[in-house]
Structure formats: C-alpha cells, structure tokens
Amino acid sequence: IVLGLLRRDDTWPTAAGNLAAATSVVARSLRGDDWLGRSGPDEFAVLLRGTAHDAEVAATRLATTITELRIPGLGASAGVVALEEGTPAAETMRRATLSLQTARAQGAGSVIRYRGTR
C-alpha cells in the first residue's frame, strides 16, 4: 500500500502536528509483523502479509481513519499492489504510486488496486 495524504491546499507542506497525528493513526492500525515507512513527504509505504484484497481492505480502513481525525482539509487515498515474484521493488513501487495518483484524482477515501501491465 502507498497511502497518500490529501489536503485542500497542497501548496504548503503538511503541518508537523497533522503529519504526526496521521503517522500515529497508521502505526496503531497495523499488526506487529506489518511494515510502515515514509515514501514521500505526504506518503506512507505499508507492507502487509496477506492477499491483495486484504491490502485493499486495510487501505480503505487507513484512509477512512485519517479522514476521521477531523483535521480540517486533511484526507487520504491509497494505491495497492500485490508483490509478485521476480518483479523488482522499483517496479512494485511505480505501480503502487501510479495507483495512488489515480486514487488521489478521485478524492479522499479512494483506494485503487493495480491490475494492469502498464
């Protein structure tokens, strides 16, 4: 999962307090064997064990939870991709980021799973 924060005014960096609140919510929502990292200034990379469907469910929960923080103008969207044997990490991240860009265009709460070959 690549989870991206959305703001109404994206000309300014996300306030440190808002980023800390979002990070805390995401970290508390994951299981002990899940992995969380930052993949950009307003993005989190989350690696989960399970199926792509499981990741879609988790991504939807994470995006909803960030929206429920009730921080004015802050929401989240996500791109989901399944790990495939033989696919380089850079290609996996490219696919997840492409899916995130599409989800962001649809608005807060959107989750897009990569299903193509682009």
N, C-alpha and C positions, 0 to 999 in steps of 0.2 A: 504494500500500500504506500502511495505517496499522498499524504494528507496536506492540503494547502489551505492556509488561512485566506479569507476574503475580507476585504474592508471596503466600505463605501468610498473612501478617499484613499486611493492607492498611490498617491504621490508622496506620502510620508511613510517612513518605516513604522512597523507595528510598535506601539509603546511597550517598553520593557515589562511593565506590570501585566499588560494584556498577554504578551508572549509567555510570561511565567505562568499565568493562570491557565493558558491553553496547554502548555507543556505538562503542568501538574495533572490536568484532567486526562490527557492522553496517557501519561505514565501510570496513573491509578487504574485506568481502564484495561491495561494489558495483563496477561498472565506472566508468571515468573520466568518462563522459557521463551517469551517473545522478545524481540529486539527493537529498540527505539533509537533513532538518531535524527540529526538535522540534515536535510538535503538541500537547503537553501534558506534565505533569510526568513521566509514565511512558510517553510515547508518541513514536514517530518517524514522520514522514511521508517516504515514499520514492517518488520519481517515476522510473519506468523507461521506456525505449524498448522497444517490443515489443507483443505481444498480451496480453490478459487472462490467458490460460493461462500465458504466460511469467512474468507477475507472480505467479500462484499458485505456480508452481514456486519462484520466488525467495523468496516469503514463507514457504513451508514450510522452505526451506533456512535462512533467517534465524531463524525460531522455533526450529528444531532446534539451530542453532549456539549460540544464547543458552542453551538448556537444557543443552548440553554444556559450558558454562563450569563446571559443577558448583558453582555458588554455591547454598548451601542455601536452599531455598524460592523460588528465582527461576526463572521460565519466561517464555514469551512466546506470544502469539497474534496473529493478523493479520486485518485486513479488506482486501479487494481490490476495486477498482472500475476499470472501463475509462473513460478520458477519452472524452467524446462531444462532438462539435462542437455548439456552441450551449448546452451545459449550463454554468451558472455555476460558478465554483470553489467557492463556498459549498455548493452542492448536491452537488457531487462529494465534498467532504469530509464532508458529512452522510451520504451513502451509505456511504462508507468507514468512518466511525465507527459507524454502525448495524451494519455487518457485523462490525466489531471487537467490539462489545458482545455479539453473538451468539457469536462465536468464544471470547471470554473465558468466557462461561457454559458452554461445552463443555470448557474446560480448556486447559492448556499444550499447545502444538503444534498447536492448531486453527487452520485458515485457512478463512475464509468469503468467497466472492466474491459481490458484489451482483449479483443477477439480476432484481430486481423493479422495480416502479414506485412503491413507497411513498415 
